[in-house]
Amino acid sequence: GMKPDTISYATVIKAFGRAGDPEGAEAIIKRIEDLSANGNQDVTPNISCYNALLNAYAKSRKKDSSTMAEAVLRRIDEARAKGEPQHMVPNIITYTSCLDALARSGDADRVKRAEALFERVIRDIECNDAVWNVLLWVYAKSNLRNKAAKGLEVIQRMQESGLKPEVVTYNILLNACSTTLATSDIGRQSALEIAVDVFQILRDDATLTPDSTTYYTLFWICHSLIRDGEEKHKTIERTFEMCCENGQVNRKLLYVLRKVTPDRLFWRLIDRPDGHGHVTVDDLPPEWSRNSNRNSTRMSWVEKGYIKHL
């Protein structure tokens, strides 16, 4: 019968990776390493196998997943040092997966470790926007008080390297603004100003278009960073009007809008002042969602507890 080769084993490892099962992936890697060490010419661990293992650690919710991902990177380096350079060269996927594991971890020093890894990355390979975006995610998901400013620095470095940030990159920076701990007026105002500047960039650049994620992240920013209630609600209202004009309303955005607005304001904004109960994107003017991924699965807001009967 046919014997499994490297491609066969790599396919299994990738399945474990997608499932976020690093133990399963490690078991297959160990088998490949043993077979190769015993002289099996058909099986040789390669960078694709280790990338899948890194992906498994990134998707794992285990406490030490980021540490284990870094250990995998060291194993790759050790294999190269032993004279296996051709099939063990780290690539974009290797580094983004390791950075992703750091972004998802709750380790107190994950930002420092990610920064050190990123400096290695820009020395070793030509970075694309994916690498910069993952570094941005590290900051966005951190507890740094100045993470919005740090994220802005990343985008400035990205531009200096010759890359043009796309909408997804700016959305990650907006996410950093929206999750900034507003423990001081200075930090809150700084994050808010960065968010305003980013939105202006997206509106002014003819090659970029704010999407649904942009708008619902702006809702969270208004909710968390604008202290004055009247100003907050007026800003959300203006933002929602622009969102409708651009056809970017979808199910997620409608959900966030409901979370950040009082009942009467929510129903007035969607032009149903006497509304209650069920509401989906399908119940709204179609032009409001003409450019979005509607994802309009019907759900009962009353049953979910997000709407009070008027």
C-alpha positions as protocol buffer text, in pm:
chain_id: "A"
residue {
  index: 1
  type: GLY
  ca { x: 0 y: 0 z: 0 }
}
residue {
  index: 2
  type: MET
  ca { x: 88 y: 364 z: -24 }
}
residue {
  index: 3
  type: LYS
  ca { x: 295 y: 506 z: 258 }
}
residue {
  index: 4
  type: PRO
  ca { x: 225 y: 856 z: 389 }
}
residue {
  index: 5
  type: ASP
  ca { x: 478 y: 1119 z: 283 }
}
residue {
  index: 6
  type: THR
  ca { x: 555 y: 1469 z: 409 }
}
residue {
  index: 7
  type: ILE
  ca { x: 257 y: 1619 z: 224 }
}
residue {
  index: 8
  type: SER
  ca { x: 21 y: 1365 z: 385 }
}
residue {
  index: 9
  type: TYR
  ca { x: 149 y: 1438 z: 733 }
}
residue {
  index: 10
  type: ALA
  ca { x: 146 y: 1815 z: 670 }
}
residue {
  index: 11
  type: THR
  ca { x: -222 y: 1794 z: 573 }
}
residue {
  index: 12
  type: VAL
  ca { x: -303 y: 1627 z: 904 }
}
residue {
  index: 13
  type: ILE
  ca { x: -97 y: 1883 z: 1097 }
}
residue {
  index: 14
  type: LYS
  ca { x: -284 y: 2168 z: 924 }
}
residue {
  index: 15
  type: ALA
  ca { x: -614 y: 2011 z: 1031 }
}
residue {
  index: 16
  type: PHE
  ca { x: -495 y: 2011 z: 1392 }
}
residue {
  index: 17
  type: GLY
  ca { x: -379 y: 2369 z: 1340 }
}
residue {
  index: 18
  type: ARG
  ca { x: -719 y: 2486 z: 1219 }
}
residue {
  index: 19
  type: ALA
  ca { x: -876 y: 2311 z: 1518 }
}
residue {
  index: 20
  type: GLY
  ca { x: -639 y: 2485 z: 1760 }
}
residue {
  index: 21
  type: ASP
  ca { x: -507 y: 2150 z: 1882 }
}
residue {
  index: 22
  type: PRO
  ca { x: -130 y: 2189 z: 1935 }
}
residue {
  index: 23
  type: GLU
  ca { x: -96 y: 1854 z: 2114 }
}
residue {
  index: 24
  type: GLY
  ca { x: -232 y: 1670 z: 1811 }
}
residue {
  index: 25
  type: ALA
  ca { x: -7 y: 1870 z: 1580 }
}
residue {
  index: 26
  type: GLU
  ca { x: 297 y: 1808 z: 1803 }
}
residue {
  index: 27
  type: ALA
  ca { x: 232 y: 1433 z: 1798 }
}
residue {
  index: 28
  type: ILE
  ca { x: 242 y: 1425 z: 1418 }
}
residue {
  index: 29
  type: ILE
  ca { x: 551 y: 1647 z: 1407 }
}
residue {
  index: 30
  type: LYS
  ca { x: 724 y: 1410 z: 1652 }
}
residue {
  index: 31
  type: ARG
  ca { x: 637 y: 1114 z: 1430 }
}
residue {
  index: 32
  type: ILE
  ca { x: 778 y: 1290 z: 1125 }
}
residue {
  index: 33
  type: GLU
  ca { x: 1097 y: 1381 z: 1310 }
}
residue {
  index: 34
  type: ASP
  ca { x: 1142 y: 1022 z: 1430 }
}
residue {
  index: 35
  type: LEU
  ca { x: 1081 y: 875 z: 1084 }
}
residue {
  index: 36
  type: SER
  ca { x: 1324 y: 1118 z: 926 }
}
residue {
  index: 37
  type: ALA
  ca { x: 1588 y: 1049 z: 1194 }
}
residue {
  index: 38
  type: ASN
  ca { x: 1553 y: 675 z: 1123 }
}
residue {
  index: 39
  type: GLY
  ca { x: 1631 y: 723 z: 755 }
}
residue {
  index: 40
  type: ASN
  ca { x: 1287 y: 748 z: 596 }
}
residue {
  index: 41
  type: GLN
  ca { x: 1356 y: 936 z: 273 }
}
residue {
  index: 42
  type: ASP
  ca { x: 986 y: 1008 z: 207 }
}
residue {
  index: 43
  type: VAL
  ca { x: 928 y: 1206 z: 524 }
}
residue {
  index: 44
  type: THR
  ca { x: 1111 y: 1525 z: 619 }
}
residue {
  index: 45
  type: PRO
  ca { x: 969 y: 1795 z: 847 }
}
residue {
  index: 46
  type: ASN
  ca { x: 952 y: 2125 z: 659 }
}
residue {
  index: 47
  type: ILE
  ca { x: 853 y: 2483 z: 732 }
}
residue {
  index: 48
  type: SER
  ca { x: 493 y: 2415 z: 622 }
}
residue {
  index: 49
  type: CYS
  ca { x: 459 y: 2157 z: 901 }
}
residue {
  index: 50
  type: TYR
  ca { x: 596 y: 2394 z: 1163 }
}
residue {
  index: 51
  type: ASN
  ca { x: 382 y: 2681 z: 1036 }
}
residue {
  index: 52
  type: ALA
  ca { x: 75 y: 2464 z: 1093 }
}
residue {
  index: 53
  type: LEU
  ca { x: 200 y: 2387 z: 1443 }
}
residue {
  index: 54
  type: LEU
  ca { x: 247 y: 2758 z: 1511 }
}
residue {
  index: 55
  type: ASN
  ca { x: -107 y: 2820 z: 1388 }
}
residue {
  index: 56
  type: ALA
  ca { x: -233 y: 2556 z: 1631 }
}
residue {
  index: 57
  type: TYR
  ca { x: -63 y: 2735 z: 1921 }
}
residue {
  index: 58
  type: ALA
  ca { x: -197 y: 3072 z: 1802 }
}
residue {
  index: 59
  type: LYS
  ca { x: -552 y: 2939 z: 1801 }
}
residue {
  index: 60
  type: SER
  ca { x: -511 y: 2748 z: 2126 }
}
residue {
  index: 61
  type: ARG
  ca { x: -656 y: 2906 z: 2438 }
}
residue {
  index: 62
  type: LYS
  ca { x: -394 y: 2746 z: 2658 }
}
residue {
  index: 63
  type: LYS
  ca { x: -211 y: 2971 z: 2898 }
}
residue {
  index: 64
  type: ASP
  ca { x: 139 y: 2897 z: 2767 }
}
residue {
  index: 65
  type: SER
  ca { x: 55 y: 2897 z: 2396 }
}
residue {
  index: 66
  type: SER
  ca { x: 267 y: 3201 z: 2313 }
}
residue {
  index: 67
  type: THR
  ca { x: 567 y: 3060 z: 2499 }
}
residue {
  index: 68
  type: MET
  ca { x: 529 y: 2731 z: 2314 }
}
residue {
  index: 69
  type: ALA
  ca { x: 502 y: 2914 z: 1981 }
}
residue {
  index: 70
  type: GLU
  ca { x: 829 y: 3092 z: 2051 }
}
residue {
  index: 71
  type: ALA
  ca { x: 982 y: 2754 z: 2139 }
}
residue {
  index: 72
  type: VAL
  ca { x: 874 y: 2622 z: 1798 }
}
residue {
  index: 73
  type: LEU
  ca { x: 1050 y: 2916 z: 1634 }
}
residue {
  index: 74
  type: ARG
  ca { x: 1367 y: 2826 z: 1826 }
}
residue {
  index: 75
  type: ARG
  ca { x: 1335 y: 2465 z: 1703 }
}
residue {
  index: 76
  type: ILE
  ca { x: 1323 y: 2597 z: 1347 }
}
residue {
  index: 77
  type: ASP
  ca { x: 1637 y: 2802 z: 1410 }
}
residue {
  index: 78
  type: GLU
  ca { x: 1813 y: 2499 z: 1559 }
}
residue {
  index: 79
  type: ALA
  ca { x: 1722 y: 2283 z: 1259 }
}
residue {
  index: 80
  type: ARG
  ca { x: 1868 y: 2547 z: 1026 }
}
residue {
  index: 81
  type: ALA
  ca { x: 2184 y: 2564 z: 1239 }
}
residue {
  index: 82
  type: LYS
  ca { x: 2226 y: 2188 z: 1192 }
}
residue {
  index: 83
  type: GLY
  ca { x: 2237 y: 2228 z: 816 }
}
residue {
  index: 84
  type: GLU
  ca { x: 1873 y: 2201 z: 709 }
}
residue {
  index: 85
  type: PRO
  ca { x: 1831 y: 2546 z: 551 }
}
residue {
  index: 86
  type: GLN
  ca { x: 1643 y: 2463 z: 232 }
}
residue {
  index: 87
  type: HIS
  ca { x: 1316 y: 2341 z: 378 }
}
residue {
  index: 88
  type: MET
  ca { x: 1332 y: 2521 z: 714 }
}
residue {
  index: 89
  type: VAL
  ca { x: 1349 y: 2889 z: 621 }
}
residue {
  index: 90
  type: PRO
  ca { x: 1098 y: 3096 z: 825 }
}
residue {
  index: 91
  type: ASN
  ca { x: 858 y: 3292 z: 607 }
}
residue {
  index: 92
  type: ILE
  ca { x: 573 y: 3540 z: 643 }
}
residue {
  index: 93
  type: ILE
  ca { x: 337 y: 3270 z: 774 }
}
residue {
  index: 94
  type: THR
  ca { x: 593 y: 3158 z: 1034 }
}
residue {
  index: 95
  type: TYR
  ca { x: 633 y: 3503 z: 1180 }
}
residue {
  index: 96
  type: THR
  ca { x: 270 y: 3616 z: 1159 }
}
residue {
  index: 97
  type: SER
  ca { x: 158 y: 3296 z: 1333 }
}
residue {
  index: 98
  type: CYS
  ca { x: 405 y: 3348 z: 1616 }
}
residue {
  index: 99
  type: LEU
  ca { x: 305 y: 3714 z: 1652 }
}
residue {
  index: 100
  type: ASP
  ca { x: -60 y: 3608 z: 1645 }
}
residue {
  index: 101
  type: ALA
  ca { x: 5 y: 3371 z: 1935 }
}
residue {
  index: 102
  type: LEU
  ca { x: 155 y: 3660 z: 2129 }
}
residue {
  index: 103
  type: ALA
  ca { x: -137 y: 3889 z: 2043 }
}
residue {
  index: 104
  type: ARG
  ca { x: -387 y: 3633 z: 2172 }
}
residue {
  index: 105
  type: SER
  ca { x: -199 y: 3558 z: 2492 }
}
residue {
  index: 106
  type: GLY
  ca { x: -262 y: 3727 z: 2823 }
}
residue {
  index: 107
  type: ASP
  ca { x: 106 y: 3741 z: 2913 }
}
residue {
  index: 108
  type: ALA
  ca { x: 204 y: 4067 z: 3080 }
}
residue {
  index: 109
  type: ASP
  ca { x: 522 y: 4095 z: 2870 }
}
residue {
  index: 110
  type: ARG
  ca { x: 369 y: 3996 z: 2537 }
}
residue {
  index: 111
  type: VAL
  ca { x: 414 y: 4343 z: 2384 }
}
residue {
  index: 112
  type: LYS
  ca { x: 786 y: 4351 z: 2465 }
}
residue {
  index: 113
  type: ARG
  ca { x: 833 y: 4000 z: 2323 }
}
residue {
  index: 114
  type: ALA
  ca { x: 634 y: 4083 z: 2011 }
}
residue {
  index: 115
  type: GLU
  ca { x: 840 y: 4399 z: 1954 }
}
residue {
  index: 116
  type: ALA
  ca { x: 1163 y: 4199 z: 1979 }
}
residue {
  index: 117
  type: LEU
  ca { x: 1033 y: 3937 z: 1737 }
}
residue {
  index: 118
  type: PHE
  ca { x: 914 y: 4203 z: 1494 }
}
residue {
  index: 119
  type: GLU
  ca { x: 1259 y: 4364 z: 1483 }
}
residue {
  index: 120
  type: ARG
  ca { x: 1396 y: 4025 z: 1383 }
}
residue {
  index: 121
  type: VAL
  ca { x: 1129 y: 3988 z: 1117 }
}
residue {
  index: 122
  type: ILE
  ca { x: 1207 y: 4316 z: 943 }
}
residue {
  index: 123
  type: ARG
  ca { x: 1576 y: 4216 z: 939 }
}
residue {
  index: 124
  type: ASP
  ca { x: 1511 y: 3867 z: 799 }
}
residue {
  index: 125
  type: ILE
  ca { x: 1242 y: 3916 z: 535 }
}
residue {
  index: 126
  type: GLU
  ca { x: 1056 y: 4174 z: 331 }
}
residue {
  index: 127
  type: CYS
  ca { x: 742 y: 4242 z: 533 }
}
residue {
  index: 128
  type: ASN
  ca { x: 397 y: 4268 z: 381 }
}
residue {
  index: 129
  type: ASP
  ca { x: 97 y: 4436 z: 539 }
}
residue {
  index: 130
  type: ALA
  ca { x: -4 y: 4114 z: 719 }
}
residue {
  index: 131
  type: VAL
  ca { x: 302 y: 4129 z: 946 }
}
residue {
  index: 132
  type: TRP
  ca { x: 244 y: 4495 z: 1032 }
}
residue {
  index: 133
  type: ASN
  ca { x: -123 y: 4424 z: 1097 }
}
residue {
  index: 134
  type: VAL
  ca { x: -46 y: 4145 z: 1343 }
}
residue {
  index: 135
  type: LEU
  ca { x: 194 y: 4372 z: 1532 }
}
residue {
  index: 136
  type: LEU
  ca { x: -86 y: 4629 z: 1546 }
}
residue {
  index: 137
  type: TRP
  ca { x: -313 y: 4360 z: 1691 }
}
residue {
  index: 138
  type: VAL
  ca { x: -59 y: 4295 z: 1966 }
}
residue {
  index: 139
  type: TYR
  ca { x: -93 y: 4657 z: 2073 }
}
residue {
  index: 140
  type: ALA
  ca { x: -470 y: 4668 z: 2023 }
}
residue {
  index: 141
  type: LYS
  ca { x: -524 y: 4365 z: 2246 }
}
residue {
  index: 142
  type: SER
  ca { x: -282 y: 4484 z: 2514 }
}
residue {
  index: 143
  type: ASN
  ca { x: -351 y: 4683 z: 2828 }
}
residue {
  index: 144
  type: LEU
  ca { x: -106 y: 4960 z: 2744 }
}
residue {
  index: 145
  type: ARG
  ca { x: -246 y: 5302 z: 2828 }
}
residue {
  index: 146
  type: ASN
  ca { x: -79 y: 5454 z: 2521 }
}
residue {
  index: 147
  type: LYS
  ca { x: -158 y: 5170 z: 2281 }
}
residue {
  index: 148
  type: ALA
  ca { x: -336 y: 5399 z: 2034 }
}
residue {
  index: 149
  type: ALA
  ca { x: -23 y: 5615 z: 2007 }
}
residue {
  index: 150
  type: LYS
  ca { x: 196 y: 5304 z: 1975 }
}
residue {
  index: 151
  type: GLY
  ca { x: -33 y: 5175 z: 1702 }
}
residue {
  index: 152
  type: LEU
  ca { x: -3 y: 5505 z: 1518 }
}
residue {
  index: 153
  type: GLU
  ca { x: 377 y: 5472 z: 1533 }
}
residue {
  index: 154
  type: VAL
  ca { x: 349 y: 5127 z: 1373 }
}
residue {
  index: 155
  type: ILE
  ca { x: 148 y: 5269 z: 1083 }
}
residue {
  index: 156
  type: GLN
  ca { x: 400 y: 5552 z: 1038 }
}
residue {
  index: 157
  type: ARG
  ca { x: 685 y: 5299 z: 1025 }
}
residue {
  index: 158
  type: MET
  ca { x: 483 y: 5090 z: 782 }
}
residue {
  index: 159
  type: GLN
  ca { x: 445 y: 5391 z: 552 }
}
residue {
  index: 160
  type: GLU
  ca { x: 815 y: 5472 z: 580 }
}
residue {
  index: 161
  type: SER
  ca { x: 890 y: 5116 z: 464 }
}
residue {
  index: 162
  type: GLY
  ca { x: 701 y: 5187 z: 144 }
}
residue {
  index: 163
  type: LEU
  ca { x: 373 y: 5011 z: 223 }
}
residue {
  index: 164
  type: LYS
  ca { x: 34 y: 5181 z: 205 }
}
residue {
  index: 165
  type: PRO
  ca { x: -202 y: 5092 z: 493 }
}
residue {
  index: 166
  type: GLU
  ca { x: -534 y: 4947 z: 384 }
}
residue {
  index: 167
  type: VAL
  ca { x: -872 y: 4989 z: 556 }
}
residue {
  index: 168
  type: VAL
  ca { x: -816 y: 4678 z: 769 }
}
residue {
  index: 169
  type: THR
  ca { x: -494 y: 4832 z: 907 }
}
residue {
  index: 170
  type: TYR
  ca { x: -669 y: 5152 z: 1008 }
}
residue {
  index: 171
  type: ASN
  ca { x: -954 y: 4950 z: 1158 }
}
residue {
  index: 172
  type: ILE
  ca { x: -709 y: 4774 z: 1388 }
}
residue {
  index: 173
  type: LEU
  ca { x: -578 y: 5111 z: 1503 }
}
residue {
  index: 174
  type: LEU
  ca { x: -937 y: 5221 z: 1566 }
}
residue {
  index: 175
  type: ASN
  ca { x: -983 y: 4906 z: 1771 }
}
residue {
  index: 176
  type: ALA
  ca { x: -685 y: 5010 z: 1982 }
}
residue {
  index: 177
  type: CYS
  ca { x: -851 y: 5349 z: 2034 }
}
residue {
  index: 178
  type: SER
  ca { x: -1184 y: 5189 z: 2129 }
}
residue {
  index: 179
  type: THR
  ca { x: -1026 y: 4966 z: 2395 }
}
residue {
  index: 180
  type: THR
  ca { x: -798 y: 5229 z: 2545 }
}
residue {
  index: 181
  type: LEU
  ca { x: -838 y: 5246 z: 2921 }
}
residue {
  index: 182
  type: ALA
  ca { x: -967 y: 5600 z: 2973 }
}
residue {
  index: 183
  type: THR
  ca { x: -809 y: 5636 z: 3315 }
}
residue {
  index: 184
  type: SER
  ca { x: -693 y: 5991 z: 3244 }
}
residue {
  index: 185
  type: ASP
  ca { x: -833 y: 6279 z: 3043 }
}
residue {
  index: 186
  type: ILE
  ca { x: -504 y: 6310 z: 2854 }
}
residue {
  index: 187
  type: GLY
  ca { x: -500 y: 5944 z: 2747 }
}
residue {
  index: 188
  type: ARG
  ca { x: -869 y: 5950 z: 2657 }
}
residue {
  index: 189
  type: GLN
  ca { x: -835 y: 6268 z: 2453 }
}
residue {
  index: 190
  type: SER
  ca { x: -526 y: 6137 z: 2274 }
}
residue {
  index: 191
  type: ALA
  ca { x: -701 y: 5816 z: 2169 }
}
residue {
  index: 192
  type: LEU
  ca { x: -1007 y: 6013 z: 2057 }
}
residue {
  index: 193
  type: GLU
  ca { x: -796 y: 6252 z: 1848 }
}
residue {
  index: 194
  type: ILE
  ca { x: -617 y: 5961 z: 1680 }
}
residue {
  index: 195
  type: ALA
  ca { x: -954 y: 5802 z: 1598 }
}
residue {
  index: 196
  type: VAL
  ca { x: -1083 y: 6128 z: 1446 }
}
residue {
  index: 197
  type: ASP
  ca { x: -765 y: 6163 z: 1237 }
}
residue {
  index: 198
  type: VAL
  ca { x: -790 y: 5802 z: 1114 }
}
residue {
  index: 199
  type: PHE
  ca { x: -1152 y: 5846 z: 1009 }
}
residue {
  index: 200
  type: GLN
  ca { x: -1059 y: 6165 z: 824 }
}
residue {
  index: 201
  type: ILE
  ca { x: -783 y: 5979 z: 639 }
}
residue {
  index: 202
  type: LEU
  ca { x: -1030 y: 5710 z: 534 }
}
residue {
  index: 203
  type: ARG
  ca { x: -1278 y: 5971 z: 411 }
}
residue {
  index: 204
  type: ASP
  ca { x: -1019 y: 6181 z: 225 }
}
residue {
  index: 205
  type: ASP
  ca { x: -831 y: 5900 z: 49 }
}
residue {
  index: 206
  type: ALA
  ca { x: -1011 y: 5812 z: -275 }
}
residue {
  index: 207
  type: THR
  ca { x: -858 y: 5462 z: -269 }
}
residue {
  index: 208
  type: LEU
  ca { x: -992 y: 5381 z: 78 }
}
residue {
  index: 209
  type: THR
  ca { x: -1352 y: 5341 z: 191 }
}
residue {
  index: 210
  type: PRO
  ca { x: -1467 y: 5310 z: 554 }
}
residue {
  index: 211
  type: ASP
  ca { x: -1643 y: 4975 z: 595 }
}
residue {
  index: 212
  type: SER
  ca { x: -1888 y: 4832 z: 846 }
}
residue {
  index: 213
  type: THR
  ca { x: -1606 y: 4750 z: 1089 }
}
residue {
  index: 214
  type: THR
  ca { x: -1486 y: 5110 z: 1072 }
}
residue {
  index: 215
  type: TYR
  ca { x: -1827 y: 5244 z: 1167 }
}
residue {
  index: 216
  type: TYR
  ca { x: -1915 y: 5004 z: 1446 }
}
residue {
  index: 217
  type: THR
  ca { x: -1569 y: 5054 z: 1598 }
}
residue {
  index: 218
  type: LEU
  ca { x: -1633 y: 5427 z: 1588 }
}
residue {
  index: 219
  type: PHE
  ca { x: -1955 y: 5364 z: 1782 }
}
residue {
  index: 220
  type: TRP
  ca { x: -1754 y: 5190 z: 2056 }
}
residue {
  index: 221
  type: ILE
  ca { x: -1504 y: 5478 z: 2055 }
}
residue {
  index: 222
  type: CYS
  ca { x: -1783 y: 5733 z: 2104 }
}
residue {
  index: 223
  type: HIS
  ca { x: -1932 y: 5518 z: 2378 }
}
residue {
  index: 224
  type: SER
  ca { x: -1609 y: 5472 z: 2574 }
}
residue {
  index: 225
  type: LEU
  ca { x: -1415 y: 5794 z: 2512 }
}
residue {
  index: 226
  type: ILE
  ca { x: -1671 y: 6078 z: 2490 }
}
residue {
  index: 227
  type: ARG
  ca { x: -1777 y: 6170 z: 2842 }
}
residue {
  index: 228
  type: ASP
  ca { x: -2054 y: 6422 z: 2769 }
}
residue {
  index: 229
  type: GLY
  ca { x: -2375 y: 6229 z: 2703 }
}
residue {
  index: 230
  type: GLU
  ca { x: -2529 y: 6477 z: 2458 }
}
residue {
  index: 231
  type: GLU
  ca { x: -2208 y: 6506 z: 2255 }
}
residue {
  index: 232
  type: LYS
  ca { x: -2171 y: 6128 z: 2258 }
}
residue {
  index: 233
  type: HIS
  ca { x: -2518 y: 6065 z: 2119 }
}
residue {
  index: 234
  type: LYS
  ca { x: -2490 y: 6342 z: 1858 }
}
residue {
  index: 235
  type: THR
  ca { x: -2158 y: 6199 z: 1737 }
}
residue {
  index: 236
  type: ILE
  ca { x: -2302 y: 5849 z: 1715 }
}
residue {
  index: 237
  type: GLU
  ca { x: -2599 y: 5987 z: 1522 }
}
residue {
  index: 238
  type: ARG
  ca { x: -2376 y: 6169 z: 1270 }
}
residue {
  index: 239
  type: THR
  ca { x: -2160 y: 5860 z: 1231 }
}
residue {
  index: 240
  type: PHE
  ca { x: -2463 y: 5639 z: 1171 }
}
residue {
  index: 241
  type: GLU
  ca { x: -2594 y: 5880 z: 908 }
}
residue {
  index: 242
  type: MET
  ca { x: -2262 y: 5860 z: 721 }
}
residue {
  index: 243
  type: CYS
  ca { x: -2270 y: 5482 z: 755 }
}
residue {
  index: 244
  type: CYS
  ca { x: -2616 y: 5469 z: 596 }
}
residue {
  index: 245
  type: GLU
  ca { x: -2508 y: 5704 z: 318 }
}
residue {
  index: 246
  type: ASN
  ca { x: -2219 y: 5470 z: 240 }
}
residue {
  index: 247
  type: GLY
  ca { x: -2439 y: 5159 z: 254 }
}
residue {
  index: 248
  type: GLN
  ca { x: -2238 y: 4989 z: 528 }
}
residue {
  index: 249
  type: VAL
  ca { x: -2508 y: 4880 z: 774 }
}
residue {
  index: 250
  type: ASN
  ca { x: -2494 y: 4510 z: 859 }
}
residue {
  index: 251
  type: ARG
  ca { x: -2603 y: 4282 z: 1141 }
}
residue {
  index: 252
  type: LYS
  ca { x: -2294 y: 4339 z: 1358 }
}
residue {
  index: 253
  type: LEU
  ca { x: -2317 y: 4714 z: 1321 }
}
residue {
  index: 254
  type: LEU
  ca { x: -2686 y: 4711 z: 1413 }
}
residue {
  index: 255
  type: TYR
  ca { x: -2601 y: 4507 z: 1723 }
}
residue {
  index: 256
  type: VAL
  ca { x: -2328 y: 4751 z: 1831 }
}
residue {
  index: 257
  type: LEU
  ca { x: -2552 y: 5051 z: 1763 }
}
residue {
  index: 258
  type: ARG
  ca { x: -2812 y: 4900 z: 1994 }
}
residue {
  index: 259
  type: LYS
  ca { x: -2555 y: 4841 z: 2266 }
}
residue {
  index: 260
  type: VAL
  ca { x: -2430 y: 5200 z: 2270 }
}
residue {
  index: 261
  type: THR
  ca { x: -2756 y: 5395 z: 2237 }
}
residue {
  index: 262
  type: PRO
  ca { x: -3060 y: 5445 z: 2461 }
}
residue {
  index: 263
  type: ASP
  ca { x: -3385 y: 5284 z: 2341 }
}
residue {
  index: 264
  type: ARG
  ca { x: -3551 y: 5594 z: 2200 }
}
residue {
  index: 265
  type: LEU
  ca { x: -3239 y: 5708 z: 2016 }
}
residue {
  index: 266
  type: PHE
  ca { x: -3186 y: 5364 z: 1863 }
}
residue {
  index: 267
  type: TRP
  ca { x: -3538 y: 5339 z: 1724 }
}
residue {
  index: 268
  type: ARG
  ca { x: -3528 y: 5698 z: 1598 }
}
residue {
  index: 269
  type: LEU
  ca { x: -3197 y: 5639 z: 1420 }
}
residue {
  index: 270
  type: ILE
  ca { x: -3335 y: 5341 z: 1229 }
}
residue {
  index: 271
  type: ASP
  ca { x: -3645 y: 5545 z: 1144 }
}
residue {
  index: 272
  type: ARG
  ca { x: -3882 y: 5336 z: 1355 }
}
residue {
  index: 273
  type: PRO
  ca { x: -3966 y: 5566 z: 1650 }
}
residue {
  index: 274
  type: ASP
  ca { x: -4244 y: 5337 z: 1773 }
}
residue {
  index: 275
  type: GLY
  ca { x: -4045 y: 5019 z: 1718 }
}
residue {
  index: 276
  type: HIS
  ca { x: -3977 y: 4731 z: 1952 }
}
residue {
  index: 277
  type: GLY
  ca { x: -3921 y: 4359 z: 1930 }
}
residue {
  index: 278
  type: HIS
  ca { x: -3766 y: 4211 z: 1615 }
}
residue {
  index: 279
  type: VAL
  ca { x: -3535 y: 4411 z: 1394 }
}
residue {
  index: 280
  type: THR
  ca { x: -3283 y: 4299 z: 1131 }
}
residue {
  index: 281
  type: VAL
  ca { x: -3101 y: 4457 z: 842 }
}
residue {
  index: 282
  type: ASP
  ca { x: -3380 y: 4326 z: 620 }
}
residue {
  index: 283
  type: ASP
  ca { x: -3623 y: 4555 z: 803 }
}
residue {
  index: 284
  type: LEU
  ca { x: -3421 y: 4864 z: 708 }
}
residue {
  index: 285
  type: PRO
  ca { x: -3398 y: 5053 z: 377 }
}
residue {
  index: 286
  type: PRO
  ca { x: -3191 y: 4835 z: 139 }
}
residue {
  index: 287
  type: GLU
  ca { x: -2969 y: 5127 z: 36 }
}
residue {
  index: 288
  type: TRP
  ca { x: -2836 y: 5142 z: 392 }
}
residue {
  index: 289
  type: SER
  ca { x: -2667 y: 4805 z: 347 }
}
residue {
  index: 290
  type: ARG
  ca { x: -2599 y: 4805 z: -27 }
}
residue {
  index: 291
  type: ASN
  ca { x: -2218 y: 4789 z: 18 }
}
residue {
  index: 292
  type: SER
  ca { x: -2200 y: 4569 z: 327 }
}
residue {
  index: 293
  type: ASN
  ca { x: -2200 y: 4202 z: 411 }
}
residue {
  index: 294
  type: ARG
  ca { x: -2555 y: 4203 z: 538 }
}
residue {
  index: 295
  type: ASN
  ca { x: -2537 y: 3884 z: 748 }
}
residue {
  index: 296
  type: SER
  ca { x: -2896 y: 3954 z: 845 }
}
residue {
  index: 297
  type: THR
  ca { x: -2997 y: 3648 z: 1045 }
}
residue {
  index: 298
  type: ARG
  ca { x: -3320 y: 3738 z: 1223 }
}
residue {
  index: 299
  type: MET
  ca { x: -3295 y: 3762 z: 1598 }
}
residue {
  index: 300
  type: SER
  ca { x: -3520 y: 3889 z: 1873 }
}
residue {
  index: 301
  type: TRP
  ca { x: -3366 y: 4185 z: 2052 }
}
residue {
  index: 302
  type: VAL
  ca { x: -3630 y: 4158 z: 2324 }
}
residue {
  index: 303
  type: GLU
  ca { x: -3539 y: 3795 z: 2391 }
}
residue {
  index: 304
  type: LYS
  ca { x: -3170 y: 3885 z: 2398 }
}
residue {
  index: 305
  type: GLY
  ca { x: -3247 y: 4152 z: 2657 }
}
residue {
  index: 306
  type: TYR
  ca { x: -3103 y: 4442 z: 2456 }
}
residue {
  index: 307
  type: ILE
  ca { x: -3435 y: 4625 z: 2414 }
}
residue {
  index: 308
  type: LYS
  ca { x: -3682 y: 4734 z: 2676 }
}
residue {
  index: 309
  type: HIS
  ca { x: -4047 y: 4768 z: 2587 }
}
residue {
  index: 310
  type: LEU
  ca { x: -4140 y: 5134 z: 2563 }
}
